[in-house]
C-alpha cells in the first residue's frame, strides 16, 4: 500500500470467545517517544479513510490505524452482542496494550469509529488523553431526536436494524451500486472526493457477505445494546472526562438536524471543556477536508 508506506501491519487478538483479531497499521517511527494516536474509521469504510491524514502526522505522533471489528480484515463475529460499543472499545484497549502503549493515548474517530471512541472515553477514562469526534452526535440523542430530515438522509440507520436477512439482502444484491449510491454525498462533488484505490477497498468490504452481516449487526447493536448502556451511563453520571473536540461537516446532517456542542456537553462532565465547529465538507471529513483534520489534531492534541 504505497499510501501507507511509512506504516507496518499488525494483528492483535482481542477476544477468545468468539475469537477476534483486529488488523491494522502502525507508523514506523525512529523515536518511541512520540505520543500514540489511534484513528478509528466509520461505515462502510476501512482504515483507508485516513490516507490523506495519517502521513501528515508522523513527525508528532506514533499513529495507529485499525479496522474495527466487522470491517476490512478484522474478525467478524456473527452475533449482535459482539458489536456493542463496549466490546469494540475493549478491542481498542487490547490493541494499544498489545502494541506496548499501556498508558493514555489520543483518539480521533469518524462516524462508527467515533461512537467506539465515545464508549472508550466512558469505559476507560484514564486511558484517553483527549478525543476528537468527526461528524456525529451521541447515538442516544440521534435516535431520540430523529426528525424527517434525519430519517430521510440517514435512511440506512433504520434499514440496517431490521431483522436478518432484510438489509443483508439489500446491500449484497449489488455491492458496488450500493456503495456508489450511499457515498455520493454532496451533489456538487459526488464520489470525486475518494481516491479510486480507497473506494475499491470500500467496495470490497461491501462485497463480503460476512462484512455486510457484521455491519448490520453494528447498527443493530447501536439501536439496542448501546442505547440501553447510554441511558445507564447518563443515569449514573458515567460521562466523558477528557477534553473533547467535535467537528462536523457544514453540508451534512449534523449541521441541519442537531446542536452538536449542546449534545456533547450533555454527556461530558461539567468541568471538562467541549469545543467544536463545522468545516467545509460533507460527511466524509477525513477524505474531503483532510487538512482541517490535520490542523485540528496538531492543535488540539498537545
N, C-alpha and C positions, 0 to 999 in steps of 0.2 A: 504494500500500500504506500505508494510514493508520497501521498498527502500526510502520512503518519510515519515518515522515515526516521524521525527522531524518537520513536517510541518502540517499546518491545512488548510482545504478547505475554499474557499470563492467564492462568486458570486457577481459581481458588474454590475448594469445596466449602460450602457454607452450611450445608444441612445433610443429615444422613437419612431421615425418613420424612418424605421421599428424598432421594438423593438429588442434591442441587449443586451444580458447578456454575460459577459466574466467570465469564470470559471477558477480558478487557485488554487495555493497553496502558503502559506506564512510561512516562518520559524517561529517557536515558540521560541523566544529569551528571555532570562532573562532580557536583557537590551534593552530598546528602543533607546539607544544612538548609536547603530551600524548603519552605513550608509546604506541606501537602495540600493539594486542592483536588477534590473529586467532582467530576462533571457528570450529570445524570440526564439522559435523553428522555424523550416522550414518545407518544404514539403517532404514527405507526412506524417509528424510525428506529435507528440504532445509534451507536456512538459516532457514526459518521456525521451527525449534525454539527459536531464540534470542529470539523476540519478547517474552518476558517478562523476559529477562535483559539484552539489549543496551541498551535505552533507559535502564536504570538505571546504566550505566557511563560515560555520555557526559561527565560532569564530570571524570573522571580519566583517560580513555583515548581515543585515536583507535581506534575499533572497526571491524574489517573482518570481514565475513561472506562466505563463498564457498559456492557449490555445488561440492562436489568432483567431479572428472571422473566422468562416468557418471550424474550426478544433476541434476535440475532442468534449467536452461537451459544448463548447461555441456556441452562436447563429449562424445561417446560413442563412442570408438574401439571397433572390433569384436573386437579380439584380446585374449587373456588377458594377455599380457605388458604391455599398456598399463595394467593395474590392479595391477601390483606396487607396493607402498607406496613404493619408491624413486622411481618415476615420479610418484606422487601427491604425495610430499614435495617433489619438484622443482617441481611446479606451485605449491606454496605459496611457495617462494623466488622463482619468477618473478613471481608476483603481487605480493609485497611489494616486490621490486625495481622492478617496473613502476609501482607507486604511489609510489615515491620513498623507501621505507623500506629502505635498504640496510645499516643497522646491525642490532643484535639487537632482538628483539621478544618479547612474551609470547604464549603459546599455551594455549588451552583447547579440548579436544576430547572429543566424546562418541561412544561406540560406534565405528563405522568411522573417523570423524574422529580419534578418539583413537589408533587404530592408525597413521594417517597421521602424527599428532603424534609417536608413538614413533619412527618411522623418521626423521622430521625431526630429532629430537634426536640420533640416532645418526649420521646422514649429514652434518648441518650444525651441529655442536656450538657453533660460535662465533656462530650466529645466534639461538639460543633462550636467553633470559634465564632463564626459569622456565616450567614446564609444569604444567597441571592436567589429569588424565585422569579421565573420568567413566565409571564402571561397566564397566571392562574389566580383565582381566589380560593379560599378554603372549600373543600369538597362539600361539606355540610351546607355552607351558605349558598353555594351554587345550586344545589338541589332544592333547598328550601325556598329560594327566591327566584325560581325559574319563572320567566315570563315568555311571551310569544316569540320575541326576538331571539332569546337564548335557545329555546326549544327548536326553533327553525334553523338557526345557524349550527347548533351542536346536536343535530338530529341523531348522530351516531351514538351519543351517550344513551339514548333511550332505545335505540335499536340493539345495541350490544348487550344490554342487560336482560334481553328476552331469553327464554329458555333455549337450550341447545335442541335442535341444530338450526334454529331460525337465522341468527346473524351469521353463524359459520357458513351456512349455505349461500347467503347473500354475498359475503366477501370472497368466497372461494370460487364463485361462478366465473369471474373474470378478474383476477387479481390486479392486472395492470390497469384496466379501466377503473377499477375501484380506487386505486391509489391516485390516478390522474384526476378523477372527479373530486376526491376528498381533499387533495392537497393543492388544488389550483388557486385557492386563496383569493387575493385581490385581483379583480378583473384586469387591471392595468398592467400587472406583472405576470400573473399566471404561474406557470411552472418554471419560468426563466430564472427564478432565484436559486434553483437547485443545480448543483454540479451533476452532470449526467451519470458519473460513476456512483455517486451517493444515491441518486434516485433509483438506480438499478439495485442497490442494496436494499432499499425500501420495498421495491417490487419483489425481490427475492424473499424478503421477510413475509410479505403478504401471500406469497405463493406456497408457503409451507403450512399445511393444514394444522400441524401441531402448534405453530406460532399463532395462527388465527384463533384457535380454541383458547390458547393462553391469553391472548389479548382481550378476547371477550370475557374471560374469567377475571382479568384485571379490572374491567369495568363493572362486572357483576359484584366483585368484592367491594368496590367503592360505593355501590348503591346499597350495600347490606352491612358487611363487617365494618368497613371504615366509617360509615355513618354512625353506627352504634358506638364504636370506640371514640369517635369525636364528641358525641354527646356526653359520654362518661368523662372524657378528658376535661371538657369545659365545666362539667358539674363539680369535679374535684380539683379544679384550678391547675390542671396539668397543661401548662401553656408554654409557648416558645420563650426561652430565657436568654437567647443570644441576639445581638443586633441583626436586624432584618432589612434587606433592601428588596423591594418588589418592583419589577419593570414590566410594562405591558405595551402591546402594540396599539398605536393610535388608530389603526384601521381594523382592529379586532373586536371580539365580543366583550372582553373585559371592559374596554373603554365605553361601550354602548350600554351595557346591562348592569354593571356593578361599580361600587365605590371601593376600589382595591385597598386603599390606605385604611379606610374605616373597617373593612372586613378583616384585614390582617391585625389591626390593633385590637380587635375583639378577641383574638386568640393568642395574644402576646402579653406577657407580664407588663403591668402598668409602668414600671420603671425602666423598661427596655425600649430603646429607640426603634421606630419603624419609619423608614424612608421609602419614597417611591416616586415614579414619574413614567410618562409614556415616551415612546420613541417612534420615529417614522418607520413603521413596519406593520406587517400583518402578524399572524400568529407565530410564524416560524422565525423568531427573532435571531437565533444564532446563525442562520443562513442568510436572512435578508438584511440584517443590521449587525453584522459581526463586530464592527468597530465600536458600536455602542456597548456591546457586552464586554469587550476587552477593556474599554475605558472604565466601565463600572467595576470590573474585577480589580484592576490595578489601583483604583482609587479607594474602593470600599474595603478590600481585604488588606488592611495594613495594621 
